[in-house]
């Protein structure tokens, strides 16, 4: 009796099932995974940017938080890129040219940071350009993912989102430790120069996107954009979409203490870039762990249930940071370094588990025809809330008089920012209770 499948075929199916979460590879999937991978490896510059703002521009924690918020503005305008992608083709194509443009803008922006940018306003503009680059490529990749997800079950949709975000986390994992090690060995500008090469990968895979040239006349394209606006407006007014969107906004808009904690880690605890690279490495591993846990145990759990429980648990775990900022961890015999690594592992894994259902929910809400635009709009709500979170964090940091040298009220900042994450819980009923 002949075997139904050869050992090679069985091995290949196992790889697809375990490593690709059941998604069969093809050129287009490889292209969008490359886009997400580049988003991850761009993390090589994250520490360099932070130290550049802190040391070379001599900004305060509140100023850094405010600048980071401003640099995220292109992520809030993602619907604009979605409209351009859906309704305004370049050279008769809706996706490939935009990916190429994304790569060019990103490379030029990082080269500028590496060579000619030395003032606060110039840095802000350059960082805005890097965000524009990633936001454009992200819209294109997201629209393809949404097309694939439409009509899938909750579990199937969760598998594709798990694969894409695993790719982001893998890119972050590869460059995490290098980000600190290189900063110890070189300058931020050198790292910016290295980073400038990564957007070129996005350009390289643009032609793998499967699409036919557009033959519409300009007036038809204008009519198409008008119809998109009309469809989008009618869609977002639906209660089933509006209420979950408002909840996501409230959930993400609570203030953050990240910038103040960065200054505390470097100026008070004396953490060097190399160690902070280790922290990023642990955080990237934690993201993969969180994605794996979601894929294995939680992808079929109703949105309302998983977001409610992860919010409560994340707030409780976030309070452990109080032990670090008050140095209580030393009193109970836990070194600052080990405490920071463990805390980062737990908080990042929990945050990733909470993040995955938001992506799945957003993708499943998108109707055919405006998938890029609506998904971009929903994600821009998330990003607008993140920007507001940074700005509220900056205001709260300034109000509590937490500076680069004064951390007396940091414990209060940490406590308030953690407690504020519980404020949206009364509105959990706005989320779908079941898959349907």
C-alpha positions in Angstrom: 0.0 0.0 0.0 1.4 3.3 -1.0 1.9 6.1 1.6 -0.5 9.0 1.1 2.4 11.5 1.6 6.2 11.3 1.5 8.3 12.1 4.6 9.3 15.4 2.9 5.6 16.4 2.3 4.8 15.5 5.9 7.7 17.6 7.1 6.7 20.5 4.9 3.1 20.3 6.2 4.4 20.3 9.8 6.5 23.4 9.2 3.5 25.2 7.6 1.3 24.2 10.6 3.8 25.1 13.3 5.9 27.9 11.9 3.5 29.5 9.5 0.4 28.9 11.7 -1.3 27.0 8.9 -0.7 29.8 6.3 0.6 28.5 3.0 3.6 30.6 1.7 3.4 32.3 -1.6 5.3 35.3 -3.1 2.7 37.8 -1.8 2.7 36.4 1.7 6.5 36.5 1.7 6.3 40.2 0.7 3.9 41.3 3.4 5.9 39.3 6.0 9.0 41.1 4.9 7.3 44.4 5.4 6.4 43.4 9.0 9.9 42.0 9.5 11.4 45.3 8.6 9.1 47.0 11.1 10.7 44.7 13.7 14.4 45.2 12.7 13.9 49.0 12.7 14.0 48.6 16.5 17.7 48.6 16.1 17.5 52.4 16.2 15.1 52.7 19.2 17.7 53.0 21.9 19.9 55.2 19.7 17.0 57.6 19.3 16.3 57.7 23.0 19.9 58.4 24.0 20.3 60.9 21.2 17.3 62.9 22.5 18.4 62.6 26.1 22.2 63.1 25.8 22.9 65.0 22.6 19.8 67.2 22.5 19.6 67.4 26.3 15.8 67.1 26.4 13.9 66.5 29.7 11.6 63.4 30.3 8.5 65.5 29.5 10.1 66.9 26.4 11.1 63.5 25.1 7.5 62.2 25.8 6.1 65.1 23.9 8.4 64.7 20.9 7.8 61.0 20.7 4.1 61.7 20.5 4.6 64.3 17.7 6.7 61.8 15.8 3.9 59.3 15.8 1.5 61.7 14.0 1.8 59.9 10.6 0.3 56.8 12.3 -2.8 58.9 13.1 -3.1 59.9 9.4 -3.0 56.3 8.2 -6.5 56.6 6.7 -5.1 59.2 4.3 -2.6 56.6 3.1 -5.4 54.1 2.9 -7.5 56.4 0.7 -4.5 57.0 -1.6 -3.8 53.3 -1.8 -7.4 52.3 -2.5 -8.4 55.2 -4.8 -5.3 56.9 -6.3 -3.1 54.5 -8.2 0.5 55.4 -9.0 1.7 54.3 -12.5 -1.5 52.2 -12.8 -0.9 50.3 -9.6 -2.4 50.7 -6.1 0.2 48.9 -4.0 3.6 48.3 -5.5 4.5 52.0 -6.1 3.5 53.0 -2.6 5.8 50.3 -1.1 8.6 51.6 -3.2 7.9 55.2 -2.1 7.9 54.0 1.5 11.3 52.5 1.1 12.8 55.6 -0.5 11.3 58.0 2.2 12.6 55.7 5.0 16.1 55.4 3.7 16.4 59.2 3.1 15.1 60.0 6.5 17.5 57.7 8.4 20.4 59.0 6.3 19.5 62.5 7.3 19.5 61.6 10.9 22.9 60.0 10.4 24.5 63.0 8.7 22.9 66.4 8.7 20.3 66.6 11.5 21.4 68.2 14.7 18.6 70.4 16.1 15.3 69.5 17.9 13.1 70.6 15.1 15.2 68.9 12.4 15.1 65.7 14.4 11.4 65.9 14.8 10.9 66.3 11.1 13.2 63.4 10.3 11.5 61.2 12.8 8.1 62.2 11.3 9.5 61.1 7.9 10.6 57.7 9.3 7.0 57.3 10.7 5.5 58.2 7.3 7.7 55.5 5.6 6.6 52.7 8.0 2.9 53.9 8.1 2.6 53.7 4.3 4.1 50.2 4.0 2.0 49.1 7.0 -1.2 50.3 5.3 -0.4 48.2 2.2 0.5 45.1 4.2 -2.6 45.5 6.4 -5.0 45.8 3.4 -3.7 42.5 2.1 -4.1 40.8 5.5 -7.6 42.2 5.8 -8.5 40.8 2.4 -7.3 37.4 3.5 -9.1 37.5 6.8 -12.5 38.6 5.5 -14.9 35.7 5.9 -12.5 33.6 8.0 -13.5 32.2 11.5 -12.2 33.9 14.6 -9.5 31.2 15.0 -8.3 31.4 11.4 -8.2 35.2 11.5 -6.2 35.0 14.7 -3.7 32.6 13.1 -2.8 35.1 10.3 -2.5 38.0 12.7 -0.4 35.8 15.0 1.9 35.0 12.0 2.3 38.7 11.0 3.0 39.9 14.5 5.4 37.0 15.1 7.3 38.3 12.2 7.5 41.8 13.7 8.6 40.3 17.0 11.2 38.1 15.2 12.7 41.2 13.6 12.8 43.0 17.0 14.4 39.9 18.5 17.2 39.8 16.0 18.2 43.5 16.5 17.2 43.9 20.2 20.6 43.1 21.9 22.5 44.6 19.0 20.7 48.0 19.6 22.4 48.3 23.0 25.7 46.7 22.1 26.2 48.9 19.0 25.4 52.0 21.0 28.1 51.1 23.5 30.6 50.6 20.6 29.6 53.4 18.2 27.5 56.6 18.0 23.7 57.0 17.5 24.5 58.5 14.0 26.3 55.3 13.0 23.3 53.2 14.0 21.0 55.6 12.1 23.2 55.0 9.0 22.9 51.2 9.4 19.1 51.5 9.8 18.9 53.4 6.6 19.4 50.2 4.7 16.4 48.4 6.1 13.6 50.2 4.2 15.3 49.1 1.0 14.1 45.6 1.7 10.5 46.9 1.4 11.4 48.3 -2.0 12.9 44.9 -3.0 9.8 42.9 -2.3 7.3 45.4 -3.8 7.1 43.5 -7.1 6.0 40.3 -5.3 2.6 41.9 -4.5 0.0 40.3 -6.7 -2.1 43.0 -8.5 -3.3 43.8 -11.9 -2.7 47.3 -13.4 -5.6 49.7 -13.0 -7.3 50.8 -16.2 -9.7 53.3 -14.7 -9.8 56.9 -16.1 -9.1 59.8 -13.7 -12.8 60.7 -13.4 -13.6 57.1 -12.5 -10.9 57.2 -9.9 -12.4 60.4 -8.4 -15.8 58.7 -8.4 -14.2 55.7 -6.7 -12.7 57.8 -3.9 -16.1 59.6 -3.4 -17.8 56.2 -3.1 -15.1 55.1 -0.6 -15.8 58.2 1.6 -19.5 57.4 1.4 -19.1 53.7 2.2 -16.7 54.5 5.0 -19.0 57.1 6.6 -21.9 54.7 6.5 -19.7 52.0 8.0 -18.2 53.8 10.9 -21.7 55.1 12.0 -22.8 51.5 12.6 -23.1 50.8 16.3 -21.3 47.5 16.0 -18.2 49.3 14.7 -18.4 52.7 16.5 -18.7 51.4 20.0 -15.7 48.9 19.9 -13.6 51.7 18.2 -14.4 54.2 21.1 -13.5 51.5 23.6 -10.1 50.9 21.9 -9.5 54.6 22.0 -10.3 55.0 25.7 -8.3 51.8 26.5 -5.1 53.1 24.8 -5.4 56.8 25.6 -4.5 56.5 29.3 -1.2 58.3 30.3 2.1 56.5 30.2 5.3 56.9 32.3 7.6 55.3 29.8 9.8 58.3 29.2 10.3 59.1 32.9 11.2 55.4 33.5 13.8 55.5 30.8 15.5 58.5 32.4 15.2 56.8 35.8 16.8 53.6 34.4 19.8 55.5 32.9 20.3 58.4 35.3 19.3 56.9 38.6 19.9 53.1 38.2 22.9 53.6 35.9 21.8 51.1 33.2 24.1 51.2 30.2 23.0 50.8 26.6 24.2 47.2 26.4 22.0 46.2 29.3 19.0 48.1 27.9 19.6 46.1 24.7 19.2 42.9 26.8 16.0 44.3 28.1 14.8 44.8 24.5 15.9 41.3 23.8 13.8 40.0 26.7 10.8 42.1 25.6 11.0 40.7 22.0 11.1 37.2 23.4 8.1 38.1 25.6 6.2 39.3 22.5 6.8 35.9 20.8 5.7 34.2 24.0 2.6 36.3 24.2 1.7 35.6 20.5 2.3 31.9 21.1 0.0 31.9 24.1 -2.7 33.8 22.3 -2.4 31.4 19.3 -2.4 28.3 21.5 -5.0 29.2 24.1 -6.8 32.5 23.5 -7.5 33.1 19.8 -11.1 31.8 20.1 -11.8 33.6 23.4 -14.4 36.4 23.0 -12.9 39.8 22.8 -14.8 41.1 25.8 -13.5 38.4 28.0 -9.8 38.5 27.0 -9.5 42.3 27.0 -11.2 42.5 30.4 -9.0 40.0 32.1 -5.7 41.1 30.5 -6.4 44.7 31.4 -6.9 43.9 35.1 -3.9 41.5 35.2 -1.6 44.1 33.3 -2.6 46.8 35.8 -1.8 44.5 38.7 1.5 43.5 37.2 2.4 47.1 36.4 2.3 48.0 40.0 5.4 45.8 40.5 7.4 48.7 39.0 6.7 50.5 42.2 9.2 48.1 43.9 11.9 49.3 41.5 11.3 53.0 41.6 11.2 53.0 45.5 14.2 50.6 45.6 12.1 48.1 47.7 13.4 45.3 45.4 16.8 45.8 46.9 15.4 45.5 50.4 13.9 42.1 49.6 17.2 41.0 47.9 16.3 41.3 44.2 19.0 43.1 42.1 17.8 46.0 39.9 19.0 44.2 36.8 17.2 41.0 37.4 14.1 42.7 38.6 13.9 44.8 35.4 14.4 41.8 33.1 11.7 39.8 34.9 9.3 42.8 35.0 9.8 43.4 31.3 9.1 39.8 30.4 5.8 39.6 32.3 4.5 43.0 31.2 5.4 42.6 27.5 3.9 39.1 27.3 0.7 40.3 28.9 0.5 43.4 26.7 1.0 41.3 23.5 -1.8 38.9 24.5 -4.1 41.9 25.0 -3.0 43.5 21.7 -3.8 40.5 19.4 -7.6 40.5 19.8 -7.7 44.2 19.0 -6.0 43.5 15.7 -8.3 40.6 14.9 -11.4 42.6 15.8 -10.3 45.5 13.7 -9.6 43.4 10.6 -12.9 41.5 10.9 -14.9 44.7 10.9 -13.7 45.8 7.5 -16.1 45.5 4.5 -14.9 44.8 1.0 -13.8 47.8 -1.1 -12.5 50.0 1.7 -10.5 47.4 3.6 -7.2 49.3 3.5 -8.9 52.6 4.5 -11.2 51.3 7.2 -8.5 49.1 8.8 -6.1 52.1 8.6 -8.8 54.3 10.3 -9.3 51.8 13.1 -5.6 51.5 13.6 -5.2 55.2 13.5 -7.7 55.5 16.3 -5.3 53.2 18.3 -2.4 55.3 17.3 -4.1 58.6 18.1 -4.9 57.2 21.5 -1.2 56.3 21.8 -0.2 59.8 20.9 -2.6 61.2 23.5 -1.2 58.7 26.0 2.3 60.1 25.5 1.1 63.7 25.6 -0.9 63.1 28.8 2.1 61.3 30.2 4.3 64.3 29.4 1.8 66.6 31.1 1.5 64.4 34.2 5.3 64.0 34.3 5.7 67.8 34.2 3.0 68.4 36.8 4.5 65.9 39.2 7.9 67.6 38.6 9.7 64.4 37.6 12.8 65.5 35.7 16.1 64.0 34.5 17.4 64.3 38.1 14.4 64.5 40.4 12.5 61.1 40.7 10.9 61.8 44.1 7.3 61.6 42.7 8.0 58.9 40.1 6.3 56.3 42.3 3.1 58.4 42.2 3.4 58.8 38.4 3.7 55.0 38.0 0.8 54.4 40.3 -1.5 56.9 38.6 -0.7 55.7 35.1 -1.3 52.0 36.1 -4.6 52.8 37.8 -5.8 54.8 34.8 -5.7 51.7 32.6 -8.7 50.4 34.6 -10.9 53.4 33.7 -12.3 52.0 30.4 -13.5 48.7 32.1 -17.1 49.9 32.7 -17.4 50.1 28.9 -16.4 46.5 28.2 -20.0 45.9 27.1 -19.3 47.9 23.9 -17.1 45.0 22.7 -18.6 41.9 21.0 -19.3 39.2 23.6 -19.1 36.3 21.1 -17.4 35.6 17.8 -20.3 36.7 15.8 
